Amino acid sequence: MNTMTNEIPMAASAALEKLKLALQSQVVSGMARRTADFKEAYPLIEQHLACGGSQKAACDQFNAAYGYKFHQPQFRKLLNAERKWRAERGDEAKCDKCGTVLHSVADGAVSVNNMEGE
């Protein structure tokens, strides 16, 4: 009888998790889904760019991973918007090893730390 009472909470927990995922997928759709996916991938994209990777490669890999068909101008627009949004909130992507703010010199992006010194 003890095993039966343990199975009920596990089944309820699984059902609750399934409901949670279903509700989240309903809320995040269309344009919001694209934005959520990009926000999720943004730190990895910045790390790639900081290590000398190209935006084209980042765009191609993002498309492959998430199933989008962005062209480079669309990808660059998302990247710049995300950088601006995070800079306004002080939440830029940081290096996992040293903690410095990641930015791409080739793109003309400037970290908030560099702007504070002016």
N, CA, C and O atoms as CSV, one atom per row, in Angstrom:
chain,resi,resn,atom,element,x,y,z
A,1,MET,N,N,0.823,-1.195,0.000
A,1,MET,CA,C,0.000,0.000,0.000
A,1,MET,C,C,0.864,1.254,0.000
A,1,MET,O,O,0.467,2.283,-0.547
A,2,ASN,N,N,2.015,1.176,0.596
A,2,ASN,CA,C,2.925,2.304,0.661
A,2,ASN,C,C,3.405,2.721,-0.725
A,2,ASN,O,O,3.551,3.914,-0.989
A,3,THR,N,N,3.655,1.753,-1.622
A,3,THR,CA,C,4.103,2.092,-2.965
A,3,THR,C,C,3.017,2.778,-3.754
A,3,THR,O,O,3.317,3.620,-4.601
A,4,MET,N,N,1.773,2.451,-3.508
A,4,MET,CA,C,0.669,3.076,-4.227
A,4,MET,C,C,0.562,4.552,-3.863
A,4,MET,O,O,0.312,5.374,-4.744
A,5,THR,N,N,0.740,4.911,-2.613
A,5,THR,CA,C,0.655,6.310,-2.203
A,5,THR,C,C,1.840,7.105,-2.747
A,5,THR,O,O,1.711,8.309,-2.973
A,6,ASN,N,N,2.984,6.466,-2.961
A,6,ASN,CA,C,4.139,7.151,-3.539
A,6,ASN,C,C,3.957,7.385,-5.030
A,6,ASN,O,O,4.489,8.357,-5.566
A,7,GLU,N,N,3.221,6.519,-5.709
A,7,GLU,CA,C,3.019,6.658,-7.150
A,7,GLU,C,C,2.064,7.783,-7.495
A,7,GLU,O,O,2.216,8.407,-8.545
A,8,ILE,N,N,1.101,8.060,-6.662
A,8,ILE,CA,C,0.113,9.106,-6.945
A,8,ILE,C,C,0.769,10.480,-7.020
A,8,ILE,O,O,0.523,11.206,-7.983
A,9,PRO,N,N,1.599,10.871,-6.041
A,9,PRO,CA,C,2.255,12.173,-6.167
A,9,PRO,C,C,3.169,12.261,-7.393
A,9,PRO,O,O,3.260,13.318,-8.016
A,10,MET,N,N,3.841,11.170,-7.742
A,10,MET,CA,C,4.717,11.195,-8.916
A,10,MET,C,C,3.891,11.390,-10.185
A,10,MET,O,O,4.295,12.143,-11.071
A,11,ALA,N,N,2.751,10.728,-10.283
A,11,ALA,CA,C,1.890,10.869,-11.450
A,11,ALA,C,C,1.323,12.282,-11.518
A,11,ALA,O,O,1.250,12.874,-12.595
A,12,ALA,N,N,0.928,12.815,-10.384
A,12,ALA,CA,C,0.410,14.186,-10.338
A,12,ALA,C,C,1.502,15.179,-10.710
A,12,ALA,O,O,1.249,16.160,-11.408
A,13,SER,N,N,2.716,14.917,-10.237
A,13,SER,CA,C,3.843,15.782,-10.553
A,13,SER,C,C,4.140,15.774,-12.053
A,13,SER,O,O,4.409,16.821,-12.643
A,14,ALA,N,N,4.091,14.595,-12.663
A,14,ALA,CA,C,4.328,14.489,-14.106
A,14,ALA,C,C,3.237,15.220,-14.886
A,14,ALA,O,O,3.517,15.888,-15.881
A,15,ALA,N,N,2.006,15.090,-14.431
A,15,ALA,CA,C,0.895,15.784,-15.099
A,15,ALA,C,C,1.035,17.288,-14.946
A,15,ALA,O,O,0.774,18.043,-15.883
A,16,LEU,N,N,1.447,17.720,-13.764
A,16,LEU,CA,C,1.642,19.143,-13.512
A,16,LEU,C,C,2.758,19.701,-14.391
A,16,LEU,O,O,2.624,20.793,-14.944
A,17,GLU,N,N,3.852,18.962,-14.524
A,17,GLU,CA,C,4.966,19.386,-15.390
A,17,GLU,C,C,4.515,19.459,-16.848
A,17,GLU,O,O,4.886,20.382,-17.574
A,18,LYS,N,N,3.717,18.488,-17.269
A,18,LYS,CA,C,3.202,18.471,-18.641
A,18,LYS,C,C,2.308,19.692,-18.894
A,18,LYS,O,O,2.389,20.319,-19.950
A,19,LEU,N,N,1.463,20.020,-17.925
A,19,LEU,CA,C,0.605,21.203,-18.037
A,19,LEU,C,C,1.442,22.475,-18.095
A,19,LEU,O,O,1.163,23.367,-18.895
A,20,LYS,N,N,2.463,22.560,-17.253
A,20,LYS,CA,C,3.342,23.730,-17.233
A,20,LYS,C,C,3.987,23.949,-18.595
A,20,LYS,O,O,3.985,25.070,-19.103
A,21,LEU,N,N,4.538,22.900,-19.191
A,21,LEU,CA,C,5.172,23.001,-20.505
A,21,LEU,C,C,4.172,23.380,-21.580
A,21,LEU,O,O,4.483,24.181,-22.461
A,22,ALA,N,N,2.975,22.814,-21.519
A,22,ALA,CA,C,1.942,23.131,-22.505
A,22,ALA,C,C,1.526,24.591,-22.423
A,22,ALA,O,O,1.355,25.243,-23.453
A,23,LEU,N,N,1.362,25.110,-21.213
A,23,LEU,CA,C,0.985,26.517,-21.038
A,23,LEU,C,C,2.093,27.451,-21.486
A,23,LEU,O,O,1.825,28.487,-22.095
A,24,GLN,N,N,3.347,27.091,-21.188
A,24,GLN,CA,C,4.472,27.921,-21.628
A,24,GLN,C,C,4.556,27.971,-23.139
A,24,GLN,O,O,4.840,29.028,-23.702
A,25,SER,N,N,4.317,26.857,-23.809
A,25,SER,CA,C,4.403,26.843,-25.264
A,25,SER,C,C,3.279,27.654,-25.890
A,25,SER,O,O,3.446,28.192,-26.985
A,26,GLN,N,N,2.138,27.751,-25.219
A,26,GLN,CA,C,1.040,28.562,-25.723
A,26,GLN,C,C,1.352,30.050,-25.586
A,26,GLN,O,O,1.024,30.842,-26.470
A,27,VAL,N,N,1.980,30.423,-24.486
A,27,VAL,CA,C,2.301,31.824,-24.238
A,27,VAL,C,C,3.388,32.299,-25.191
A,27,VAL,O,O,3.311,33.407,-25.721
A,28,VAL,N,N,4.397,31.469,-25.409
A,28,VAL,CA,C,5.523,31.843,-26.254
A,28,VAL,C,C,5.291,31.293,-27.655
A,28,VAL,O,O,5.581,30.132,-27.942
A,29,SER,N,N,4.759,32.159,-28.525
A,29,SER,CA,C,4.535,31.742,-29.897
A,29,SER,C,C,4.813,32.909,-30.830
A,29,SER,O,O,4.819,34.062,-30.398
A,30,GLY,N,N,5.041,32.623,-32.091
A,30,GLY,CA,C,5.269,33.654,-33.096
A,30,GLY,C,C,6.468,34.519,-32.789
A,30,GLY,O,O,7.567,34.020,-32.552
A,31,MET,N,N,6.246,35.835,-32.795
A,31,MET,CA,C,7.312,36.813,-32.579
A,31,MET,C,C,7.916,36.661,-31.183
A,31,MET,O,O,9.128,36.792,-31.010
A,32,ALA,N,N,7.077,36.388,-30.199
A,32,ALA,CA,C,7.571,36.218,-28.832
A,32,ALA,C,C,8.480,34.999,-28.735
A,32,ALA,O,O,9.453,35.013,-27.981
A,33,ARG,N,N,8.179,33.959,-29.480
A,33,ARG,CA,C,9.006,32.750,-29.469
A,33,ARG,C,C,10.381,33.048,-30.067
A,33,ARG,O,O,11.404,32.600,-29.549
A,34,ARG,N,N,10.390,33.802,-31.154
A,34,ARG,CA,C,11.650,34.170,-31.797
A,34,ARG,C,C,12.520,34.970,-30.828
A,34,ARG,O,O,13.721,34.727,-30.709
A,35,THR,N,N,11.902,35.920,-30.144
A,35,THR,CA,C,12.626,36.742,-29.183
A,35,THR,C,C,13.128,35.900,-28.014
A,35,THR,O,O,14.267,36.060,-27.576
A,36,ALA,N,N,12.292,35.013,-27.514
A,36,ALA,CA,C,12.687,34.146,-26.400
A,36,ALA,C,C,13.838,33.228,-26.802
A,36,ALA,O,O,14.770,33.020,-26.026
A,37,ASP,N,N,13.774,32.682,-28.007
A,37,ASP,CA,C,14.856,31.816,-28.488
A,37,ASP,C,C,16.159,32.592,-28.615
A,37,ASP,O,O,17.224,32.092,-28.252
A,38,PHE,N,N,16.073,33.820,-29.134
A,38,PHE,CA,C,17.284,34.612,-29.303
A,38,PHE,C,C,17.868,35.001,-27.947
A,38,PHE,O,O,19.085,34.964,-27.767
A,39,LYS,N,N,17.013,35.374,-26.991
A,39,LYS,CA,C,17.488,35.715,-25.650
A,39,LYS,C,C,18.197,34.520,-25.010
A,39,LYS,O,O,19.200,34.685,-24.317
A,40,GLU,N,N,17.679,33.341,-25.242
A,40,GLU,CA,C,18.280,32.131,-24.698
A,40,GLU,C,C,19.661,31.870,-25.302
A,40,GLU,O,O,20.588,31.468,-24.599
A,41,ALA,N,N,19.788,32.101,-26.603
A,41,ALA,CA,C,21.036,31.813,-27.312
A,41,ALA,C,C,22.048,32.960,-27.241
A,41,ALA,O,O,23.224,32.761,-27.547
A,42,TYR,N,N,21.614,34.138,-26.848
A,42,TYR,CA,C,22.456,35.329,-26.900
A,42,TYR,C,C,23.821,35.179,-26.215
A,42,TYR,O,O,24.830,35.536,-26.823
A,43,PRO,N,N,23.898,34.672,-24.987
A,43,PRO,CA,C,25.231,34.564,-24.363
A,43,PRO,C,C,26.211,33.708,-25.179
A,43,PRO,O,O,27.394,34.037,-25.275
A,44,LEU,N,N,25.723,32.627,-25.755
A,44,LEU,CA,C,26.597,31.778,-26.577
A,44,LEU,C,C,27.010,32.491,-27.863
A,44,LEU,O,O,28.142,32.349,-28.325
A,45,ILE,N,N,26.092,33.252,-28.430
A,45,ILE,CA,C,26.405,34.007,-29.653
A,45,ILE,C,C,27.500,35.029,-29.356
A,45,ILE,O,O,28.455,35.157,-30.122
A,46,GLU,N,N,27.364,35.756,-28.244
A,46,GLU,CA,C,28.385,36.749,-27.880
A,46,GLU,C,C,29.734,36.089,-27.600
A,46,GLU,O,O,30.775,36.633,-27.968
A,47,GLN,N,N,29.726,34.929,-26.956
A,47,GLN,CA,C,30.991,34.222,-26.711
A,47,GLN,C,C,31.642,33.838,-28.033
A,47,GLN,O,O,32.858,33.956,-28.184
A,48,HIS,N,N,30.845,33.381,-28.985
A,48,HIS,CA,C,31.356,33.017,-30.311
A,48,HIS,C,C,31.982,34.238,-30.986
A,48,HIS,O,O,33.081,34.155,-31.537
A,49,LEU,N,N,31.283,35.365,-30.942
A,49,LEU,CA,C,31.787,36.576,-31.583
A,49,LEU,C,C,33.035,37.105,-30.884
A,49,LEU,O,O,33.953,37.591,-31.545
A,50,ALA,N,N,33.080,37.016,-29.559
A,50,ALA,CA,C,34.238,37.492,-28.800
A,50,ALA,C,C,35.484,36.659,-29.085
A,50,ALA,O,O,36.608,37.147,-28.964
A,51,CYS,N,N,35.280,35.415,-29.460
A,51,CYS,CA,C,36.415,34.530,-29.785
A,51,CYS,C,C,36.834,34.654,-31.244
A,51,CYS,O,O,37.644,33.862,-31.725
A,52,GLY,N,N,36.291,35.641,-31.951
A,52,GLY,CA,C,36.675,35.873,-33.334
A,52,GLY,C,C,35.784,35.188,-34.351
A,52,GLY,O,O,36.090,35.196,-35.543
A,53,GLY,N,N,34.696,34.599,-33.907
A,53,GLY,CA,C,33.764,33.954,-34.831
A,53,GLY,C,C,33.003,34.991,-35.640
A,53,GLY,O,O,32.900,36.152,-35.244
A,54,SER,N,N,32.481,34.567,-36.762
A,54,SER,CA,C,31.764,35.500,-37.632
A,54,SER,C,C,30.272,35.525,-37.311
A,54,SER,O,O,29.707,34.560,-36.796
A,55,GLN,N,N,29.652,36.668,-37.634
A,55,GLN,CA,C,28.208,36.770,-37.467
A,55,GLN,C,C,27.493,35.822,-38.414
A,55,GLN,O,O,26.441,35.282,-38.072
A,56,LYS,N,N,28.045,35.617,-39.588
A,56,LYS,CA,C,27.430,34.711,-40.551
A,56,LYS,C,C,27.365,33.295,-39.981
A,56,LYS,O,O,26.336,32.627,-40.081
A,57,ALA,N,N,28.460,32.843,-39.388
A,57,ALA,CA,C,28.481,31.509,-38.785
A,57,ALA,C,C,27.493,31.436,-37.630
A,57,ALA,O,O,26.779,30.444,-37.485
A,58,ALA,N,N,27.448,32.485,-36.803
A,58,ALA,CA,C,26.513,32.516,-35.679
A,58,ALA,C,C,25.074,32.473,-36.183
A,58,ALA,O,O,24.237,31.759,-35.630
A,59,CYS,N,N,24.793,33.232,-37.224
A,59,CYS,CA,C,23.457,33.256,-37.825
A,59,CYS,C,C,23.088,31.876,-38.368
A,59,CYS,O,O,21.993,31.374,-38.115
A,60,ASP,N,N,24.004,31.274,-39.110
A,60,ASP,CA,C,23.749,29.951,-39.698
A,60,ASP,C,C,23.508,28.899,-38.619
A,60,ASP,O,O,22.606,28.071,-38.743
A,61,GLN,N,N,24.311,28.934,-37.569
A,61,GLN,CA,C,24.170,27.948,-36.498
A,61,GLN,C,C,22.897,28.184,-35.682
A,61,GLN,O,O,22.244,27.231,-35.258
A,62,PHE,N,N,22.549,29.444,-35.463
A,62,PHE,CA,C,21.300,29.767,-34.763
A,62,PHE,C,C,20.113,29.253,-35.568
A,62,PHE,O,O,19.200,28.639,-35.016
A,63,ASN,N,N,20.131,29.505,-36.869
A,63,ASN,CA,C,19.064,29.015,-37.745
A,63,ASN,C,C,18.951,27.494,-37.684
A,63,ASN,O,O,17.851,26.951,-37.585
A,64,ALA,N,N,20.078,26.821,-37.742
A,64,ALA,CA,C,20.083,25.355,-37.723
A,64,ALA,C,C,19.572,24.812,-36.386
A,64,ALA,O,O,18.816,23.841,-36.350
A,65,ALA,N,N,19.988,25.444,-35.298
A,65,ALA,CA,C,19.611,24.950,-33.969
A,65,ALA,C,C,18.140,25.197,-33.652
A,65,ALA,O,O,17.485,24.348,-33.047
A,66,TYR,N,N,17.618,26.349,-34.054
A,66,TYR,CA,C,16.256,26.726,-33.681
A,66,TYR,C,C,15.245,26.620,-34.820
A,66,TYR,O,O,14.050,26.822,-34.606
A,67,GLY,N,N,15.714,26.304,-36.027
A,67,GLY,CA,C,14.797,26.113,-37.142
A,67,GLY,C,C,14.301,27.392,-37.801
A,67,GLY,O,O,13.230,27.398,-38.407
A,68,TYR,N,N,15.061,28.469,-37.691
A,68,TYR,CA,C,14.683,29.726,-38.337
A,68,TYR,C,C,15.389,29.854,-39.680
A,68,TYR,O,O,16.266,29.056,-40.011
A,69,LYS,N,N,14.999,30.862,-40.445
A,69,LYS,CA,C,15.626,31.145,-41.733
A,69,LYS,C,C,15.988,32.623,-41.814
A,69,LYS,O,O,15.650,33.304,-42.783
A,70,PHE,N,N,16.683,33.114,-40.783
A,70,PHE,CA,C,17.095,34.512,-40.769
A,70,PHE,C,C,18.199,34.757,-41.778
A,70,PHE,O,O,19.065,33.911,-41.999
A,71,HIS,N,N,18.149,35.935,-42.384
A,71,HIS,CA,C,19.257,36.414,-43.196
A,71,HIS,C,C,20.113,37.267,-42.273
A,71,HIS,O,O,19.664,37.665,-41.198
A,72,GLN,N,N,21.335,37.547,-42.684
A,72,GLN,CA,C,22.257,38.281,-41.818
A,72,GLN,C,C,21.723,39.630,-41.351
A,72,GLN,O,O,21.903,39.962,-40.180
A,73,PRO,N,N,21.068,40.437,-42.214
A,73,PRO,CA,C,20.548,41.719,-41.702
A,73,PRO,C,C,19.513,41.537,-40.586
A,73,PRO,O,O,19.494,42.316,-39.633
A,74,GLN,N,N,18.666,40.528,-40.693
A,74,GLN,CA,C,17.679,40.257,-39.644
A,74,GLN,C,C,18.377,39.820,-38.356
A,74,GLN,O,O,18.021,40.255,-37.261
A,75,PHE,N,N,19.368,38.960,-38.509
A,75,PHE,CA,C,20.123,38.463,-37.357
A,75,PHE,C,C,20.855,39.612,-36.676
A,75,PHE,O,O,20.849,39.711,-35.449
A,76,ARG,N,N,21.481,40.475,-37.457
A,76,ARG,CA,C,22.218,41.621,-36.909
A,76,ARG,C,C,21.264,42.557,-36.168
A,76,ARG,O,O,21.620,43.103,-35.123
A,77,LYS,N,N,20.063,42.744,-36.698
A,77,LYS,CA,C,19.063,43.592,-36.053
A,77,LYS,C,C,18.664,43.009,-34.694
A,77,LYS,O,O,18.552,43.741,-33.711
A,78,LEU,N,N,18.454,41.700,-34.642
A,78,LEU,CA,C,18.141,41.040,-33.368
A,78,LEU,C,C,19.300,41.169,-32.388
A,78,LEU,O,O,19.090,41.438,-31.205
A,79,LEU,N,N,20.516,40.978,-32.876
A,79,LEU,CA,C,21.703,41.049,-32.036
A,79,LEU,C,C,21.864,42.446,-31.447
A,79,LEU,O,O,22.095,42.592,-30.247
A,80,ASN,N,N,21.746,43.462,-32.277
A,80,ASN,CA,C,21.892,44.838,-31.799
A,80,ASN,C,C,20.781,45.216,-30.824
A,80,ASN,O,O,21.030,45.911,-29.839
A,81,ALA,N,N,19.566,44.767,-31.091
A,81,ALA,CA,C,18.443,45.045,-30.188
A,81,ALA,C,C,18.660,44.370,-28.840
A,81,ALA,O,O,18.388,44.965,-27.797
A,82,GLU,N,N,19.144,43.138,-28.853
A,82,GLU,CA,C,19.403,42.421,-27.605
A,82,GLU,C,C,20.539,43.073,-26.834
A,82,GLU,O,O,20.471,43.186,-25.610
A,83,ARG,N,N,21.583,43.502,-27.534
A,83,ARG,CA,C,22.700,44.184,-26.870
A,83,ARG,C,C,22.208,45.465,-26.198
A,83,ARG,O,O,22.553,45.745,-25.050
A,84,LYS,N,N,21.398,46.241,-26.924
A,84,LYS,CA,C,20.880,47.497,-26.391
A,84,LYS,C,C,19.984,47.233,-25.188
A,84,LYS,O,O,20.097,47.916,-24.170
A,85,TRP,N,N,19.096,46.250,-25.296
A,85,TRP,CA,C,18.171,45.922,-24.224
A,85,TRP,C,C,18.931,45.517,-22.969
A,85,TRP,O,O,18.602,45.956,-21.866
A,86,ARG,N,N,19.947,44.679,-23.140
A,86,ARG,CA,C,20.728,44.213,-21.987
A,86,ARG,C,C,21.603,45.323,-21.415
A,86,ARG,O,O,21.772,45.407,-20.199
A,87,ALA,N,N,22.159,46.172,-22.269
A,87,ALA,CA,C,22.998,47.276,-21.792
A,87,ALA,C,C,22.179,48.239,-20.939
A,87,ALA,O,O,22.672,48.744,-19.930
A,88,GLU,N,N,20.935,48.498,-21.334
A,88,GLU,CA,C,20.061,49.388,-20.566
A,88,GLU,C,C,19.779,48.835,-19.175
A,88,GLU,O,O,19.552,49.596,-18.234
A,89,ARG,N,N,19.793,47.525,-19.048
A,89,ARG,CA,C,19.493,46.873,-17.775
A,89,ARG,C,C,20.755,46.432,-17.026
A,89,ARG,O,O,20.669,45.881,-15.928
A,90,GLY,N,N,21.917,46.675,-17.620
A,90,GLY,CA,C,23.167,46.264,-16.988
A,90,GLY,C,C,23.351,44.758,-16.957
A,90,GLY,O,O,23.954,44.217,-16.030
A,91,ASP,N,N,22.831,44.082,-17.973
A,91,ASP,CA,C,22.842,42.613,-18.003
A,91,ASP,C,C,23.530,42.103,-19.276
A,91,ASP,O,O,23.015,41.216,-19.956
A,92,GLU,N,N,24.695,42.673,-19.588
A,92,GLU,CA,C,25.406,42.225,-20.783
A,92,GLU,C,C,25.961,40.826,-20.581
A,92,GLU,O,O,26.146,40.367,-19.454
A,93,ALA,N,N,26.223,40.160,-21.696
A,93,ALA,CA,C,26.851,38.832,-21.644
A,93,ALA,C,C,28.277,39.000,-21.139
A,93,ALA,O,O,28.995,39.915,-21.543
A,94,LYS,N,N,28.672,38.095,-20.247
A,94,LYS,CA,C,30.008,38.166,-19.661
A,94,LYS,C,C,30.773,36.892,-19.934
A,94,LYS,O,O,30.188,35.819,-20.085
A,95,CYS,N,N,32.075,37.018,-19.997
A,95,CYS,CA,C,32.956,35.872,-20.178
A,95,CYS,C,C,32.823,34.934,-18.980
A,95,CYS,O,O,32.851,35.373,-17.831
A,96,ASP,N,N,32.678,33.646,-19.259
A,96,ASP,CA,C,32.557,32.660,-18.183
A,96,ASP,C,C,33.823,32.572,-17.340
A,96,ASP,O,O,33.757,32.268,-16.149
A,97,LYS,N,N,34.967,32.835,-17.947
A,97,LYS,CA,C,36.244,32.653,-17.257
A,97,LYS,C,C,36.680,33.884,-16.474
A,97,LYS,O,O,37.052,33.777,-15.305
A,98,CYS,N,N,36.636,35.058,-17.113
A,98,CYS,CA,C,37.177,36.245,-16.448
A,98,CYS,C,C,36.116,37.254,-16.008
A,98,CYS,O,O,36.419,38.168,-15.240
A,99,GLY,N,N,34.877,37.103,-16.483
A,99,GLY,CA,C,33.800,37.981,-16.053
A,99,GLY,C,C,33.710,39.318,-16.770
A,99,GLY,O,O,32.861,40.139,-16.425
A,100,THR,N,N,34.568,39.559,-17.764
A,100,THR,CA,C,34.493,40.823,-18.492
A,100,THR,C,C,33.305,40.803,-19.455
A,100,THR,O,O,32.880,39.743,-19.915
A,101,VAL,N,N,32.784,41.985,-19.746
A,101,VAL,CA,C,31.664,42.109,-20.665
A,101,VAL,C,C,32.136,41.768,-22.071
A,101,VAL,O,O,33.148,42.282,-22.548
A,102,LEU,N,N,31.381,40.891,-22.723
A,102,LEU,CA,C,31.732,40.501,-24.088
A,102,LEU,C,C,31.184,41.529,-25.067
A,102,LEU,O,O,30.046,41.980,-24.938
A,103,HIS,N,N,31.981,41.881,-26.015
A,103,HIS,CA,C,31.530,42.753,-27.093
A,103,HIS,C,C,32.390,42.491,-28.308
A,103,HIS,O,O,33.507,41.985,-28.202
A,104,SER,N,N,31.867,42.835,-29.442
A,104,SER,CA,C,32.576,42.595,-30.685
A,104,SER,C,C,33.093,43.920,-31.231
A,104,SER,O,O,32.308,44.788,-31.612
A,105,VAL,N,N,34.395,44.073,-31.268
A,105,VAL,CA,C,35.003,45.303,-31.766
A,105,VAL,C,C,34.667,45.511,-33.235
A,105,VAL,O,O,34.469,46.646,-33.668
A,106,ALA,N,N,34.600,44.438,-34.002
A,106,ALA,CA,C,34.322,44.535,-35.437
A,106,ALA,C,C,32.935,45.103,-35.706
A,106,ALA,O,O,32.719,45.740,-36.737
A,107,ASP,N,N,31.999,44.883,-34.798
A,107,ASP,CA,C,30.641,45.375,-34.993
A,107,ASP,C,C,30.457,46.783,-34.454
A,107,ASP,O,O,29.401,47.385,-34.643
A,108,GLY,N,N,31.460,47.307,-33.796
A,108,GLY,CA,C,31.348,48.642,-33.227
A,108,GLY,C,C,30.576,48.656,-31.921
A,108,GLY,O,O,30.203,49.725,-31.438
A,109,ALA,N,N,30.331,47.504,-31.348
A,109,ALA,CA,C,29.617,47.444,-30.077
A,109,ALA,C,C,30.573,47.889,-28.971
A,109,ALA,O,O,31.752,47.536,-28.967
A,110,VAL,N,N,30.040,48.667,-28.040
A,110,VAL,CA,C,30.843,49.163,-26.947
A,110,VAL,C,C,30.171,48.727,-25.660
A,110,VAL,O,O,28.958,48.869,-25.508
A,111,SER,N,N,30.942,48.206,-24.747
A,111,SER,CA,C,30.352,47.770,-23.480
A,111,SER,C,C,30.055,48.994,-22.615
A,111,SER,O,O,30.652,50.054,-22.801
A,112,VAL,N,N,29.136,48.840,-21.676
A,112,VAL,CA,C,28.775,49.916,-20.779
A,112,VAL,C,C,29.983,50.329,-19.953
A,112,VAL,O,O,30.139,51.513,-19.653
A,113,ASN,N,N,30.844,49.383,-19.575
A,113,ASN,CA,C,32.029,49.719,-18.788
A,113,ASN,C,C,32.917,50.708,-19.522
A,113,ASN,O,O,33.494,51.594,-18.892
A,114,ASN,N,N,33.043,50.581,-20.845
A,114,ASN,CA,C,33.871,51.502,-21.612
A,114,ASN,C,C,33.229,52.879,-21.708
A,114,ASN,O,O,33.940,53.883,-21.755
A,115,MET,N,N,31.925,52.948,-21.737
A,115,MET,CA,C,31.238,54.235,-21.860
A,115,MET,C,C,31.279,55.007,-20.554
A,115,MET,O,O,31.246,56.238,-20.572
A,116,GLU,N,N,31.350,54.319,-19.420
A,116,GLU,CA,C,31.355,54.996,-18.131
A,116,GLU,C,C,32.619,55.822,-17.935
A,116,GLU,O,O,32.590,56.821,-17.216
A,117,GLY,N,N,33.715,55.435,-18.552
A,117,GLY,CA,C,34.982,56.143,-18.387
A,117,GLY,C,C,35.043,57.453,-19.158
A,117,GLY,O,O,35.956,58.252,-18.948
A,118,GLU,N,N,34.092,57.681,-20.039
A,118,GLU,CA,C,34.136,58.905,-20.865
A,118,GLU,C,C,33.560,60.093,-20.147
A,118,GLU,O,O,33.524,61.191,-20.701
